[in-house]
Amino acid sequence: MDTLMNVTVGQIVGAITAFVAFVTLFIEFNKKIQKFPISAILNWIGERTNKNLSAQVKSLEDQIKDLEKKVDALDTKQVSMDYEFEKRNTVNCRVRILQFADELR
């Protein structure tokens, strides 16, 4: 009972403030927002600490997209070259057949 009499107004206000602060960490600010304050604070800290890493990941994603475009272009070029090769091979076979026919005559 003596300890309760020796408590100052400042200590009471401090205790109430600490209690309210602790409780608000686990209570939603607003029903529309529906985010806990502790998660908002931790998200903010996480964004700040991982900002550089996020930029690097974005850069790597852009590089991967560029490489995919280049691979697609190479695939298209390879298909075109395969078609030209088959076309030339067909012409060469025809020439050999005609030469054979001429030799037989």
NUROTOR-828896 format. One record per residue: residue number from 1; residue in one letter; x, y, z negated of N, C-alpha, C in turn. Coordinates in nm, 2 decimals. Layout:
<pts>
[pt NUM; A; [X; Y; Z]; [X; Y; Z]; [X; Y; Z]]
...
</pts>
This chain:
<pts>
[pt 1; M; [0.08; -0.12; 0.00]; [0.00; 0.00; 0.00]; [0.09; 0.12; 0.00]]
[pt 2; D; [0.20; 0.12; -0.07]; [0.29; 0.23; -0.07]; [0.35; 0.26; 0.07]]
[pt 3; T; [0.37; 0.16; 0.15]; [0.42; 0.19; 0.29]; [0.32; 0.26; 0.37]]
[pt 4; L; [0.19; 0.23; 0.35]; [0.09; 0.30; 0.43]; [0.08; 0.45; 0.39]]
[pt 5; M; [0.11; 0.48; 0.27]; [0.10; 0.62; 0.22]; [0.22; 0.70; 0.27]]
[pt 6; N; [0.33; 0.63; 0.30]; [0.46; 0.70; 0.35]; [0.46; 0.72; 0.50]]
[pt 7; V; [0.36; 0.67; 0.57]; [0.35; 0.68; 0.72]; [0.32; 0.82; 0.76]]
[pt 8; T; [0.40; 0.88; 0.85]; [0.37; 1.01; 0.89]; [0.27; 1.01; 1.01]]
[pt 9; V; [0.22; 1.13; 1.04]; [0.13; 1.14; 1.16]; [0.21; 1.11; 1.29]]
[pt 10; G; [0.33; 1.15; 1.29]; [0.41; 1.12; 1.41]; [0.43; 0.97; 1.44]]
[pt 11; Q; [0.45; 0.90; 1.33]; [0.46; 0.75; 1.34]; [0.33; 0.69; 1.39]]
[pt 12; I; [0.22; 0.74; 1.34]; [0.09; 0.69; 1.38]; [0.06; 0.72; 1.52]]
[pt 13; V; [0.09; 0.84; 1.57]; [0.07; 0.88; 1.71]; [0.16; 0.79; 1.79]]
[pt 14; G; [0.29; 0.77; 1.75]; [0.38; 0.69; 1.83]; [0.33; 0.55; 1.84]]
[pt 15; A; [0.28; 0.49; 1.73]; [0.23; 0.36; 1.73]; [0.11; 0.34; 1.82]]
[pt 16; I; [0.02; 0.44; 1.82]; [-0.10; 0.44; 1.90]; [-0.06; 0.45; 2.05]]
[pt 17; T; [0.04; 0.54; 2.08]; [0.09; 0.56; 2.22]; [0.15; 0.43; 2.27]]
[pt 18; A; [0.23; 0.37; 2.18]; [0.30; 0.24; 2.23]; [0.19; 0.13; 2.25]]
[pt 19; F; [0.09; 0.13; 2.16]; [-0.01; 0.03; 2.18]; [-0.09; 0.05; 2.31]]
[pt 20; V; [-0.12; 0.17; 2.34]; [-0.20; 0.21; 2.46]; [-0.11; 0.18; 2.58]]
[pt 21; A; [0.02; 0.21; 2.58]; [0.11; 0.19; 2.69]; [0.12; 0.04; 2.71]]
[pt 22; F; [0.13; -0.04; 2.61]; [0.14; -0.19; 2.62]; [0.01; -0.25; 2.68]]
[pt 23; V; [-0.10; -0.20; 2.63]; [-0.23; -0.25; 2.68]; [-0.25; -0.21; 2.83]]
[pt 24; T; [-0.21; -0.09; 2.87]; [-0.23; -0.05; 3.01]; [-0.15; -0.13; 3.11]]
[pt 25; L; [-0.04; -0.19; 3.06]; [0.04; -0.28; 3.15]; [-0.05; -0.39; 3.20]]
[pt 26; F; [-0.14; -0.44; 3.12]; [-0.22; -0.56; 3.16]; [-0.36; -0.53; 3.20]]
[pt 27; I; [-0.40; -0.40; 3.20]; [-0.54; -0.36; 3.24]; [-0.53; -0.29; 3.37]]
[pt 28; E; [-0.63; -0.31; 3.46]; [-0.64; -0.25; 3.59]; [-0.66; -0.10; 3.57]]
[pt 29; F; [-0.60; -0.02; 3.66]; [-0.62; 0.12; 3.66]; [-0.77; 0.15; 3.70]]
[pt 30; N; [-0.80; 0.09; 3.81]; [-0.93; 0.13; 3.88]; [-0.99; 0.00; 3.94]]
[pt 31; K; [-1.11; -0.02; 3.94]; [-1.17; -0.14; 4.00]; [-1.15; -0.14; 4.15]]
[pt 32; K; [-1.14; -0.03; 4.22]; [-1.12; -0.02; 4.36]; [-0.97; -0.06; 4.40]]
[pt 33; I; [-0.88; -0.02; 4.32]; [-0.74; -0.05; 4.34]; [-0.70; -0.20; 4.31]]
[pt 34; Q; [-0.75; -0.24; 4.20]; [-0.73; -0.38; 4.15]; [-0.58; -0.42; 4.15]]
[pt 35; K; [-0.50; -0.33; 4.10]; [-0.35; -0.37; 4.09]; [-0.32; -0.34; 3.94]]
[pt 36; F; [-0.24; -0.44; 3.89]; [-0.19; -0.42; 3.76]; [-0.08; -0.32; 3.76]]
[pt 37; P; [-0.06; -0.23; 3.66]; [0.05; -0.14; 3.66]; [0.18; -0.20; 3.66]]
[pt 38; I; [0.20; -0.31; 3.59]; [0.33; -0.38; 3.59]; [0.36; -0.43; 3.73]]
[pt 39; S; [0.27; -0.48; 3.80]; [0.30; -0.53; 3.94]; [0.33; -0.42; 4.03]]
[pt 40; A; [0.27; -0.30; 4.01]; [0.30; -0.19; 4.10]; [0.44; -0.14; 4.07]]
[pt 41; I; [0.48; -0.14; 3.94]; [0.61; -0.09; 3.90]; [0.71; -0.19; 3.95]]
[pt 42; L; [0.69; -0.32; 3.94]; [0.78; -0.42; 3.99]; [0.80; -0.42; 4.14]]
[pt 43; N; [0.68; -0.39; 4.21]; [0.69; -0.38; 4.35]; [0.77; -0.26; 4.40]]
[pt 44; W; [0.76; -0.15; 4.33]; [0.83; -0.03; 4.36]; [0.98; -0.06; 4.33]]
[pt 45; I; [1.02; -0.12; 4.22]; [1.16; -0.15; 4.20]; [1.21; -0.25; 4.30]]
[pt 46; G; [1.13; -0.35; 4.34]; [1.17; -0.45; 4.44]; [1.20; -0.38; 4.57]]
[pt 47; E; [1.11; -0.29; 4.61]; [1.13; -0.22; 4.74]; [1.25; -0.14; 4.74]]
[pt 48; R; [1.28; -0.07; 4.63]; [1.40; 0.01; 4.62]; [1.53; -0.07; 4.62]]
[pt 49; T; [1.53; -0.19; 4.55]; [1.65; -0.27; 4.55]; [1.67; -0.35; 4.68]]
[pt 50; N; [1.57; -0.38; 4.75]; [1.58; -0.46; 4.87]; [1.57; -0.38; 5.00]]
[pt 51; K; [1.58; -0.25; 4.99]; [1.56; -0.16; 5.10]; [1.66; -0.19; 5.21]]
[pt 52; N; [1.79; -0.20; 5.17]; [1.90; -0.22; 5.26]; [1.88; -0.36; 5.32]]
[pt 53; L; [1.85; -0.46; 5.24]; [1.83; -0.59; 5.29]; [1.71; -0.60; 5.39]]
[pt 54; S; [1.61; -0.53; 5.37]; [1.49; -0.52; 5.46]; [1.53; -0.46; 5.59]]
[pt 55; A; [1.62; -0.36; 5.59]; [1.66; -0.30; 5.71]; [1.75; -0.39; 5.79]]
[pt 56; Q; [1.83; -0.47; 5.73]; [1.91; -0.57; 5.79]; [1.83; -0.68; 5.86]]
[pt 57; V; [1.72; -0.72; 5.78]; [1.63; -0.83; 5.84]; [1.56; -0.77; 5.96]]
[pt 58; K; [1.51; -0.65; 5.95]; [1.45; -0.59; 6.07]; [1.54; -0.58; 6.19]]
[pt 59; S; [1.67; -0.54; 6.16]; [1.77; -0.54; 6.27]; [1.79; -0.68; 6.33]]
[pt 60; L; [1.80; -0.78; 6.25]; [1.81; -0.92; 6.30]; [1.69; -0.96; 6.38]]
[pt 61; E; [1.57; -0.92; 6.34]; [1.45; -0.96; 6.41]; [1.45; -0.89; 6.55]]
[pt 62; D; [1.50; -0.77; 6.56]; [1.51; -0.70; 6.68]; [1.61; -0.77; 6.78]]
[pt 63; Q; [1.72; -0.81; 6.72]; [1.82; -0.88; 6.80]; [1.77; -1.01; 6.85]]
[pt 64; I; [1.70; -1.08; 6.77]; [1.64; -1.21; 6.81]; [1.54; -1.19; 6.92]]
[pt 65; K; [1.46; -1.09; 6.92]; [1.37; -1.06; 7.02]; [1.44; -1.03; 7.15]]
[pt 66; D; [1.55; -0.95; 7.15]; [1.63; -0.92; 7.26]; [1.69; -1.05; 7.32]]
[pt 67; L; [1.74; -1.14; 7.24]; [1.80; -1.26; 7.28]; [1.69; -1.35; 7.35]]
[pt 68; E; [1.57; -1.35; 7.29]; [1.46; -1.43; 7.35]; [1.43; -1.38; 7.49]]
[pt 69; K; [1.43; -1.25; 7.51]; [1.40; -1.19; 7.64]; [1.51; -1.23; 7.74]]
[pt 70; K; [1.64; -1.23; 7.69]; [1.75; -1.27; 7.78]; [1.74; -1.42; 7.82]]
[pt 71; V; [1.70; -1.50; 7.72]; [1.69; -1.64; 7.75]; [1.58; -1.67; 7.85]]
[pt 72; D; [1.47; -1.60; 7.84]; [1.36; -1.61; 7.93]; [1.40; -1.57; 8.07]]
[pt 73; A; [1.48; -1.46; 8.08]; [1.53; -1.41; 8.21]; [1.63; -1.52; 8.27]]
[pt 74; L; [1.71; -1.58; 8.19]; [1.80; -1.68; 8.24]; [1.72; -1.81; 8.28]]
[pt 75; D; [1.62; -1.84; 8.21]; [1.53; -1.95; 8.25]; [1.47; -1.93; 8.39]]
[pt 76; T; [1.42; -1.81; 8.41]; [1.36; -1.77; 8.54]; [1.46; -1.77; 8.65]]
[pt 77; K; [1.58; -1.73; 8.62]; [1.69; -1.73; 8.72]; [1.73; -1.87; 8.75]]
[pt 78; Q; [1.74; -1.96; 8.65]; [1.77; -2.10; 8.67]; [1.67; -2.17; 8.76]]
[pt 79; V; [1.54; -2.14; 8.73]; [1.43; -2.20; 8.82]; [1.45; -2.15; 8.96]]
[pt 80; S; [1.48; -2.03; 8.98]; [1.50; -1.97; 9.11]; [1.62; -2.04; 9.18]]
[pt 81; M; [1.73; -2.06; 9.11]; [1.85; -2.12; 9.16]; [1.82; -2.27; 9.19]]
[pt 82; D; [1.75; -2.34; 9.11]; [1.71; -2.48; 9.13]; [1.63; -2.49; 9.26]]
[pt 83; Y; [1.54; -2.39; 9.28]; [1.46; -2.39; 9.41]; [1.55; -2.37; 9.53]]
[pt 84; E; [1.64; -2.28; 9.52]; [1.73; -2.25; 9.63]; [1.82; -2.38; 9.66]]
[pt 85; F; [1.87; -2.44; 9.55]; [1.95; -2.56; 9.57]; [1.87; -2.67; 9.64]]
[pt 86; E; [1.75; -2.69; 9.60]; [1.66; -2.80; 9.66]; [1.64; -2.76; 9.81]]
[pt 87; K; [1.61; -2.63; 9.83]; [1.59; -2.59; 9.97]; [1.71; -2.61; 10.06]]
[pt 88; R; [1.83; -2.58; 10.01]; [1.95; -2.60; 10.09]; [1.98; -2.75; 10.10]]
[pt 89; N; [1.95; -2.82; 10.00]; [1.97; -2.97; 10.01]; [1.88; -3.03; 10.12]]
[pt 90; T; [1.76; -2.98; 10.12]; [1.66; -3.03; 10.22]; [1.71; -2.99; 10.36]]
[pt 91; V; [1.76; -2.87; 10.38]; [1.80; -2.83; 10.51]; [1.93; -2.91; 10.55]]
[pt 92; N; [2.02; -2.93; 10.46]; [2.13; -3.01; 10.49]; [2.10; -3.16; 10.53]]
[pt 93; C; [2.00; -3.21; 10.46]; [1.95; -3.35; 10.49]; [1.89; -3.35; 10.63]]
[pt 94; R; [1.82; -3.25; 10.67]; [1.76; -3.24; 10.80]; [1.87; -3.23; 10.91]]
[pt 95; V; [1.97; -3.14; 10.88]; [2.08; -3.13; 10.97]; [2.15; -3.26; 11.00]]
[pt 96; R; [2.17; -3.34; 10.89]; [2.24; -3.46; 10.90]; [2.16; -3.56; 10.98]]
[pt 97; I; [2.03; -3.56; 10.96]; [1.94; -3.65; 11.03]; [1.94; -3.61; 11.18]]
[pt 98; L; [1.93; -3.48; 11.21]; [1.94; -3.44; 11.35]; [2.07; -3.47; 11.42]]
[pt 99; Q; [2.18; -3.46; 11.34]; [2.31; -3.49; 11.40]; [2.32; -3.64; 11.42]]
[pt 100; F; [2.26; -3.72; 11.33]; [2.26; -3.87; 11.35]; [2.18; -3.90; 11.48]]
[pt 101; A; [2.07; -3.83; 11.49]; [1.98; -3.86; 11.61]; [2.06; -3.82; 11.74]]
[pt 102; D; [2.13; -3.71; 11.74]; [2.21; -3.67; 11.85]; [2.32; -3.77; 11.88]]
[pt 103; E; [2.38; -3.82; 11.78]; [2.49; -3.92; 11.80]; [2.44; -4.05; 11.86]]
[pt 104; L; [2.31; -4.09; 11.82]; [2.26; -4.21; 11.87]; [2.22; -4.20; 12.02]]
[pt 105; R; [2.19; -4.08; 12.06]; [2.16; -4.06; 12.20]; [2.28; -4.07; 12.28]]
</pts>
